[in-house]
Amino acid sequence: MTFSDQLSRVIRTIPDFPKPGIQFKDITPILQDPALLRATADALAEPYRNRGIEKVVGIESRGF
């Protein structure tokens, strides 16, 4: 199973939440699987490796 397949398997789509027409993607199952969380973080970081980046800012607005 590819990494993309793993993500597709665990990410839930909740239709019409919080309002009609919105397709909410629930990523909390990724947080419950340490290996998948690590693989996800690595995949997100890969394009930026070896670019001299020293700081990363994470802005979260879940529920906003």
PyMOL commands that place a pseudoatom at each C-alpha (Angstrom):
pseudoatom trace, name=CA, resn=MET, resi=1, chain=A, elem=C, hetatm=0, pos=[0.000, 0.000, 0.000]
pseudoatom trace, name=CA, resn=THR, resi=2, chain=A, elem=C, hetatm=0, pos=[1.382, 3.398, -0.952]
pseudoatom trace, name=CA, resn=PHE, resi=3, chain=A, elem=C, hetatm=0, pos=[1.615, 6.314, 1.455]
pseudoatom trace, name=CA, resn=SER, resi=4, chain=A, elem=C, hetatm=0, pos=[-1.172, 8.056, -0.461]
pseudoatom trace, name=CA, resn=ASP, resi=5, chain=A, elem=C, hetatm=0, pos=[-3.357, 4.955, -0.099]
pseudoatom trace, name=CA, resn=GLN, resi=6, chain=A, elem=C, hetatm=0, pos=[-2.687, 4.891, 3.645]
pseudoatom trace, name=CA, resn=LEU, resi=7, chain=A, elem=C, hetatm=0, pos=[-3.771, 8.506, 3.994]
pseudoatom trace, name=CA, resn=SER, resi=8, chain=A, elem=C, hetatm=0, pos=[-6.884, 7.970, 1.900]
pseudoatom trace, name=CA, resn=ARG, resi=9, chain=A, elem=C, hetatm=0, pos=[-7.794, 4.971, 4.037]
pseudoatom trace, name=CA, resn=VAL, resi=10, chain=A, elem=C, hetatm=0, pos=[-7.695, 6.857, 7.359]
pseudoatom trace, name=CA, resn=ILE, resi=11, chain=A, elem=C, hetatm=0, pos=[-8.831, 10.396, 6.473]
pseudoatom trace, name=CA, resn=ARG, resi=12, chain=A, elem=C, hetatm=0, pos=[-12.585, 10.614, 6.893]
pseudoatom trace, name=CA, resn=THR, resi=13, chain=A, elem=C, hetatm=0, pos=[-14.761, 12.901, 4.798]
pseudoatom trace, name=CA, resn=ILE, resi=14, chain=A, elem=C, hetatm=0, pos=[-17.732, 14.370, 6.618]
pseudoatom trace, name=CA, resn=PRO, resi=15, chain=A, elem=C, hetatm=0, pos=[-20.150, 15.828, 4.075]
pseudoatom trace, name=CA, resn=ASP, resi=16, chain=A, elem=C, hetatm=0, pos=[-21.970, 19.087, 4.689]
pseudoatom trace, name=CA, resn=PHE, resi=17, chain=A, elem=C, hetatm=0, pos=[-20.019, 19.976, 7.827]
pseudoatom trace, name=CA, resn=PRO, resi=18, chain=A, elem=C, hetatm=0, pos=[-20.086, 22.548, 9.254]
pseudoatom trace, name=CA, resn=LYS, resi=19, chain=A, elem=C, hetatm=0, pos=[-22.567, 23.698, 6.618]
pseudoatom trace, name=CA, resn=PRO, resi=20, chain=A, elem=C, hetatm=0, pos=[-24.025, 22.374, 3.360]
pseudoatom trace, name=CA, resn=GLY, resi=21, chain=A, elem=C, hetatm=0, pos=[-21.523, 22.100, 0.532]
pseudoatom trace, name=CA, resn=ILE, resi=22, chain=A, elem=C, hetatm=0, pos=[-18.442, 21.751, 2.758]
pseudoatom trace, name=CA, resn=GLN, resi=23, chain=A, elem=C, hetatm=0, pos=[-16.520, 18.464, 2.682]
pseudoatom trace, name=CA, resn=PHE, resi=24, chain=A, elem=C, hetatm=0, pos=[-14.733, 18.396, 6.064]
pseudoatom trace, name=CA, resn=LYS, resi=25, chain=A, elem=C, hetatm=0, pos=[-11.613, 16.208, 6.148]
pseudoatom trace, name=CA, resn=ASP, resi=26, chain=A, elem=C, hetatm=0, pos=[-11.028, 14.643, 9.574]
pseudoatom trace, name=CA, resn=ILE, resi=27, chain=A, elem=C, hetatm=0, pos=[-7.300, 13.995, 9.984]
pseudoatom trace, name=CA, resn=THR, resi=28, chain=A, elem=C, hetatm=0, pos=[-7.423, 12.943, 13.646]
pseudoatom trace, name=CA, resn=PRO, resi=29, chain=A, elem=C, hetatm=0, pos=[-6.853, 9.249, 12.769]
pseudoatom trace, name=CA, resn=ILE, resi=30, chain=A, elem=C, hetatm=0, pos=[-3.384, 10.251, 11.510]
pseudoatom trace, name=CA, resn=LEU, resi=31, chain=A, elem=C, hetatm=0, pos=[-2.630, 11.638, 14.972]
pseudoatom trace, name=CA, resn=GLN, resi=32, chain=A, elem=C, hetatm=0, pos=[-3.590, 8.304, 16.544]
pseudoatom trace, name=CA, resn=ASP, resi=33, chain=A, elem=C, hetatm=0, pos=[-1.040, 6.315, 14.504]
pseudoatom trace, name=CA, resn=PRO, resi=34, chain=A, elem=C, hetatm=0, pos=[2.538, 7.277, 15.454]
pseudoatom trace, name=CA, resn=ALA, resi=35, chain=A, elem=C, hetatm=0, pos=[4.117, 5.678, 12.372]
pseudoatom trace, name=CA, resn=LEU, resi=36, chain=A, elem=C, hetatm=0, pos=[1.662, 7.316, 9.982]
pseudoatom trace, name=CA, resn=LEU, resi=37, chain=A, elem=C, hetatm=0, pos=[2.039, 10.669, 11.752]
pseudoatom trace, name=CA, resn=ARG, resi=38, chain=A, elem=C, hetatm=0, pos=[5.821, 10.457, 11.339]
pseudoatom trace, name=CA, resn=ALA, resi=39, chain=A, elem=C, hetatm=0, pos=[5.489, 9.477, 7.667]
pseudoatom trace, name=CA, resn=THR, resi=40, chain=A, elem=C, hetatm=0, pos=[3.107, 12.390, 7.099]
pseudoatom trace, name=CA, resn=ALA, resi=41, chain=A, elem=C, hetatm=0, pos=[5.449, 14.878, 8.768]
pseudoatom trace, name=CA, resn=ASP, resi=42, chain=A, elem=C, hetatm=0, pos=[8.377, 13.527, 6.742]
pseudoatom trace, name=CA, resn=ALA, resi=43, chain=A, elem=C, hetatm=0, pos=[6.400, 13.804, 3.488]
pseudoatom trace, name=CA, resn=LEU, resi=44, chain=A, elem=C, hetatm=0, pos=[5.417, 17.397, 4.263]
pseudoatom trace, name=CA, resn=ALA, resi=45, chain=A, elem=C, hetatm=0, pos=[9.011, 18.328, 5.129]
pseudoatom trace, name=CA, resn=GLU, resi=46, chain=A, elem=C, hetatm=0, pos=[10.736, 16.558, 2.230]
pseudoatom trace, name=CA, resn=PRO, resi=47, chain=A, elem=C, hetatm=0, pos=[10.371, 19.327, -0.402]
pseudoatom trace, name=CA, resn=TYR, resi=48, chain=A, elem=C, hetatm=0, pos=[12.052, 21.768, 1.987]
pseudoatom trace, name=CA, resn=ARG, resi=49, chain=A, elem=C, hetatm=0, pos=[14.999, 19.685, 3.187]
pseudoatom trace, name=CA, resn=ASN, resi=50, chain=A, elem=C, hetatm=0, pos=[18.457, 21.101, 2.505]
pseudoatom trace, name=CA, resn=ARG, resi=51, chain=A, elem=C, hetatm=0, pos=[17.126, 24.605, 1.815]
pseudoatom trace, name=CA, resn=GLY, resi=52, chain=A, elem=C, hetatm=0, pos=[18.610, 26.266, 4.870]
pseudoatom trace, name=CA, resn=ILE, resi=53, chain=A, elem=C, hetatm=0, pos=[15.289, 26.745, 6.623]
pseudoatom trace, name=CA, resn=GLU, resi=54, chain=A, elem=C, hetatm=0, pos=[15.895, 27.407, 10.304]
pseudoatom trace, name=CA, resn=LYS, resi=55, chain=A, elem=C, hetatm=0, pos=[12.391, 28.019, 11.660]
pseudoatom trace, name=CA, resn=VAL, resi=56, chain=A, elem=C, hetatm=0, pos=[8.880, 26.817, 10.941]
pseudoatom trace, name=CA, resn=VAL, resi=57, chain=A, elem=C, hetatm=0, pos=[5.700, 28.476, 12.182]
pseudoatom trace, name=CA, resn=GLY, resi=58, chain=A, elem=C, hetatm=0, pos=[2.605, 26.341, 12.666]
pseudoatom trace, name=CA, resn=ILE, resi=59, chain=A, elem=C, hetatm=0, pos=[-0.685, 28.225, 12.719]
pseudoatom trace, name=CA, resn=GLU, resi=60, chain=A, elem=C, hetatm=0, pos=[-3.728, 26.256, 13.795]
pseudoatom trace, name=CA, resn=SER, resi=61, chain=A, elem=C, hetatm=0, pos=[-7.336, 27.392, 13.497]
pseudoatom trace, name=CA, resn=ARG, resi=62, chain=A, elem=C, hetatm=0, pos=[-9.323, 24.203, 13.880]
pseudoatom trace, name=CA, resn=GLY, resi=63, chain=A, elem=C, hetatm=0, pos=[-12.938, 25.100, 14.478]
pseudoatom trace, name=CA, resn=PHE, resi=64, chain=A, elem=C, hetatm=0, pos=[-12.466, 28.715, 13.418]
for i in range(1, 64): cmd.bond("trace and resi %d" % i, "trace and resi %d" % (i + 1))
show_as sticks, trace
zoom trace
